[in-house]
Amino acid sequence: MPPATAPSTGPRLAALFAAGLLLLNWPLLALWDHPATVWGLPLLPLALFSLWALLIVLLAWLLERDPD
């Protein structure tokens, strides 16, 4: 049986989804599209995977926290 979720989880999930759409959409990703490298990795793929990982961590934190 899945854990019970707090009543305010739905709007927070919707806000996280909207943030993901904005962060992973091209107009904002164009900010990272430069011929630069960080630790030898191109900046755009590094930013993409970092933002993606951040969204996954936020989603896990949101769904696994204790409902008060």
C-alpha positions in Angstrom: 0.0 0.0 0.0 1.5 3.4 -1.0 2.2 5.9 1.8 -0.5 8.5 2.5 0.2 11.9 1.0 -0.6 15.2 2.5 -3.5 17.1 1.0 -1.1 19.9 -0.1 1.0 17.5 -2.2 -1.0 17.9 -5.4 -0.4 21.6 -5.8 3.3 21.2 -5.0 3.6 18.4 -7.6 1.9 20.7 -10.1 4.4 23.5 -9.3 7.3 21.1 -9.6 6.0 20.0 -13.0 5.7 23.6 -14.1 9.2 24.4 -12.9 10.5 21.4 -14.8 8.8 22.5 -18.0 10.3 26.0 -17.7 13.8 24.8 -16.7 14.0 22.2 -19.4 12.5 24.3 -22.2 14.7 25.8 -24.9 14.5 29.6 -24.1 16.1 29.1 -20.7 18.4 26.3 -21.8 19.8 28.8 -24.4 21.5 30.5 -21.4 23.7 27.5 -21.0 24.5 27.1 -24.8 28.1 28.4 -24.8 31.3 26.8 -26.0 32.5 26.4 -22.4 33.5 23.4 -20.4 33.3 22.5 -16.7 35.7 19.8 -15.6 36.1 18.9 -19.3 32.4 18.5 -19.8 30.4 20.7 -22.2 28.2 23.2 -20.3 24.8 22.5 -22.0 24.7 18.7 -21.3 26.1 19.3 -17.8 23.3 21.8 -17.1 20.7 19.6 -18.5 21.6 16.6 -16.4 22.1 18.7 -13.3 18.7 20.3 -13.6 17.1 16.9 -14.3 18.8 15.4 -11.2 17.7 18.4 -9.1 14.1 17.8 -10.2 14.3 14.1 -9.3 15.7 14.9 -5.9 13.0 17.5 -5.3 10.3 15.0 -6.4 11.7 12.3 -4.1 11.9 14.8 -1.2 8.3 15.9 -1.8 6.8 12.4 -2.0 8.9 10.8 0.8 8.5 13.4 3.5 6.2 12.8 6.5 2.8 14.2 6.2 2.1 16.5 9.2 
